[in-house]
Amino acid sequence: MRMSAAMALESIGPDAAPAVLALVRALKDPEGLVRQRAAIALGSIGPGAREALPALREASRVDIVRPAAEEAIQRIQAR
């Protein structure tokens, strides 16, 4: 369910910005795949997810989340 929610938010893209805080919380989910999907969803939001950068940097320390978190950071910081 949590992963499906993150995937749904990912498909919404920038308009999912109101869910940034929920996605930041999901970056601490016990399930690695949920954390990964949350990072991907944050990246799909782009610059509107700027407040998630500290949490994404922390999440990027974990192997399963690292690629998604690093890509999300790049997408959020893109101008």
N, C-alpha and C positions, 0 to 999 in steps of 0.2 A: 504494500500500500504506500509506504513512504517513498519507495523508489518510483512508483507510478506517478506520485504527486510531483516529484522532482522532474520527471520526464515531461509531464504535462506543462510545467512551468517553463521548461526548456523550449518547448514548441511555441510558447507564447512570445518569447524573446523579450525585447525591451519593455513591452507593456507589463511584464511580470515584476517590474521594479518594486511594487508594494510588498512583494514576498521576500525581499532580500534578507530581512532579519530571520525569517523562518528557514531560509536556505543556509544562512550562517549557522544556525543551531543544528541543522542537518549535517554540517561538516563535522560534527562531533558524535554522530550516530554510531552505535556499536557495529553496524553493518558497513563493511568497506565499500560495497557497491552503492549503498545509499550516499555515502560521503562523496564518492566519485561522481554520481549523477548530480548531486547538489553543486559540486564545483562546475560541472558542465553547464548546468542551468544558470549559474551566476555568470559564467562567460557569455552565455547567449543574451543576457541582459545588457552586457557591455558597460559603458561608462556610468550608467545608472546604478551600478552595483559597487561603486567606488568604496563605500563604507565596509565592504566585505574583504578588502585587500589584506588587512592584518590577519584575519582568520584564514584566508586562502594561503598566505605565506606560511602560516603555521601548519596547515593541512598538507602543504607541499613537502613536508618532511617525511611523510608516510608513503612508502613505495606504491601502493595501489592507487593512491590519490594524486601522486606527484605529477604525472603528465597532464591530467585534467586541470589540476590547480594551476600549474604553470601556464597552460594555454589560457585559462580564464583570466589570470593576471594580465597577460598580454592583451587580451581582448578588452578588458576593462580600462587599461591604460592607453589604448589606441585613441588617436585623435582624428 
